[in-house]
Amino acid sequence: MRNWFLTMTILCLASSPALADPVTMDVRKTAGCGCCIAWIGQLKQSGYAVQSKNMSFGSLTRFKKTHGIGEKHASCHTARVAGYTIEGHVPIREIRRLLKEKPAAIGLAVPGMPVGSPGMEDGTTREAFNVLLIRKDGTTEVYARYPARQ
């Protein structure tokens, strides 16, 4: 019985997400942006290790462009994870899917700041929004759709 307990304890600890190396997200944002802070909080609650850096608006804009984000896909914050760029209020479910599927792409974007997207919650209200997959050639396709709700 003792060996069984020891074996089960070792197996549980070895598979524990607390012991696994968390995926690190490097988030760039302007200082004092409440929705950016809320999105980062959700990342942390989901087990991501988050490093964030405040930047001036001009520096942040250059960072976005350097990592494949043009003006029409921009939002308030930009993250980098596993070689991908995550622009704006992208749901964690879609980030996980991206990291699992590993498409040949720049990354994901939720342009603008839609109400009800992660970090932009306002009760149960949500504007419809799309998560876009930005291909390496700059073209996009809808990666996920989030319908409006009242």
JOMO-V799005 format. One record per helix or strand of 2 or more residues. SS is the DSSP state (H for helix, E for strand). FROM is the first residue (numbers start at 1). TO is the last residue. If there is no record, write none. Layout:
ss:SS from:FROM to:TO
ss:SS from:FROM to:TO
This chain:
ss:H from:2 to:14
ss:E from:24 to:29
ss:H from:34 to:45
ss:E from:49 to:54
ss:H from:57 to:66
ss:H from:71 to:73
ss:E from:78 to:81
ss:E from:84 to:88
ss:H from:92 to:101
ss:E from:105 to:110
ss:E from:125 to:126
ss:E from:129 to:135
ss:E from:140 to:146
